[in-house]
């Protein structure tokens, strides 16, 4: 079991308007996952995504891969 603490950061693309998502990529090497949380609720729940799923999500955002449902 990993005992490493997430090191949270907010994207430099954030406009500091308070509507930010934070990620902790430092856990990828030990757990293979990336926790994601709402910056407005730092003590609230975090989603834990597998690294591949997170990468696919970011690629979709960057490439407009999420067309109409």
C-alpha positions as a printed Julia matrix, in Angstrom:
69×3 Matrix{Float64}:
   0.0    0.0     0.0
   1.33   3.43   -0.94
   1.74   5.9     1.87
   2.72   8.82   -0.32
   0.64  11.98    0.11
  -0.89  13.59   -2.99
   0.81  16.82   -4.05
  -2.07  18.81   -5.51
  -1.68  21.39   -8.24
  -3.93  23.53  -10.38
  -3.33  23.89  -14.1
  -1.55  27.0   -15.32
  -4.48  27.34  -17.75
  -6.77  28.11  -14.83
  -8.01  31.69  -14.76
  -8.09  31.71  -10.93
 -11.86  32.23  -10.98
 -12.36  29.59   -8.31
 -13.81  26.96  -10.66
 -10.69  24.8   -10.75
  -9.89  21.12  -10.8
  -6.73  19.97   -9.06
  -4.73  16.83   -9.82
  -1.96  14.97   -8.03
   0.27  13.31  -10.62
   2.95  12.31   -8.1
   1.12   9.05   -7.33
   1.31   7.61  -10.84
   4.61   5.79  -10.25
   3.5    4.11   -7.02
  -0.23   3.53   -7.61
  -0.83   3.95  -11.34
  -3.58   6.45  -10.53
  -4.22  10.18  -10.62
  -6.49  11.7    -7.97
  -8.67  14.62   -9.09
 -10.55  17.01   -6.8
 -12.5   20.26   -6.74
 -10.25  23.1    -5.61
 -13.15  24.73   -3.75
 -13.52  21.67   -1.51
  -9.96  20.53   -0.71
 -11.11  18.34    2.19
 -13.88  16.79    0.12
 -13.84  13.63   -1.96
 -11.41  13.01   -4.79
 -11.92  10.88   -7.87
  -9.12   8.4    -8.46
  -8.56   7.68  -12.14
  -6.24   5.15  -13.69
  -3.4    6.91  -15.5
  -4.53   5.64  -18.92
  -8.09   6.87  -18.4
  -6.85  10.28  -17.29
  -4.55  10.52  -20.33
  -7.42   9.61  -22.67
  -9.63  12.23  -21.01
  -7.0   14.97  -21.41
  -6.34  13.94  -25.03
 -10.06  14.16  -25.71
 -10.23  17.64  -24.22
  -7.24  18.85  -26.2
  -8.41  17.29  -29.46
 -12.11  18.12  -29.15
 -12.74  14.39  -28.93
 -16.01  14.76  -27.04
 -18.49  15.58  -29.79
 -22.24  15.77  -29.29
 -23.73  12.94  -27.26
